[in-house]
């Protein structure tokens, strides 16, 4: 996958296009991601012991992983704000890193 949990991403398609957020959860089997504050929906709940009044709860719904791009943290990158494609690189010690296609800087998870 080209994104990981805690990555800063920008949404490229759909009703939320152009918005930026942090990935909360990745659903690998469905190829979808949940992004904090993006694609909010209302879930109607029945009264229960935990929530005696019931009502509407606002929560994030998932978005297709194909509709998001990572944001490059390098301030000099020409595609800094609009999202970048990611390439994988194997270092000499055998570790794999993700790098920006445009400026070749490492893509780090924002933790």
N, C-alpha and C positions, 0 to 999 in steps of 0.2 A: 504494500500500500504506500501511497505517496504522502500520507498524513499519519500522525500519531496523536495520542491523547495529550492534551495541554498545548498543542500547536495553535498558533494564531493563524486563522484562515479568513479568506474573503469569499463570499458567495457570488458565483458568476451567473447563475440562471435562476429563474423562478420569481415568485413574489418578493423574495427577500434579497434580490440581486443588488450588489454593491455594499452590503452590510458586512462588517467584520466582527468576528467573535472567536472565542476559545473553545476547542473541542472538549466536551465533557465525556463522551462515550462513543466508542466505535462498535457498530454491529457488523462484524466481518461476514457472517453468513448471509446477511441481506444486502451487503455493500452500501450501508448507510451510516451517517454520523449524526450525533446530537450536539448542537452548538449552543453555548450559553447565551440566552437572550434572543435567539433567532428562531423563527417559525413557531411562535407561541400559539397554542390552541387551548380551548377550555375543555376540561374534563368534568362532567356532571357526576356527583357522588351522592349516594344514598346516605341517610343518617346512620351512623354506627357508634359504637362505644368510643372509638378513637376520635371521631368527628361527629358529635351528637346533633349538630345542626344540618349537616350535609351541605350542599350548594355546589358552586362552580369553582374549580381549582384551575389556575392557569399554569401550564407547563410547556416545556419545549418538546416539539415533535421532531422526528428524524428527517434528514435531507439526504438525497442521493450523493454518494461520495464523488461522483463525476461532476457535480455542480460546485465543488469547492477547490480552491487553490491555496497553497501555503503563501504566507507573506514573508518576504526576505527581510531580515533584521538589519542588513547593511544599508546605511543611509545613502550611500553613493550609488546604489543599484538603480538603474533607470526604470525598473518595473516595481519599485519598492511597495507602493500602495495598492497596485491593481492585482497583485498575486503573481506568483512565478511557478514555472514548471520545475520539477525536482529531478535530479539525476543522482544515481547511487555511485559511490566510489569506494574501492577497497584500499585501505592504507597498507603500508609495508608490514605493519605488525599484525595484519589480518582483520582488523576491525572495519566494519562498514559504516560509512557516514552518508548523509544526504547533503547534496550541494545544490546551490542555485544554478540554473542553466546559464543565466546571463552574466553574473559576476563571479561565479565559482566560489562564493563564500559558503560556509557551512550553515545549514538550516538547523537551528536549535529549538527544542521545546521550551516554551515560556512557562517555567514552573515557579 
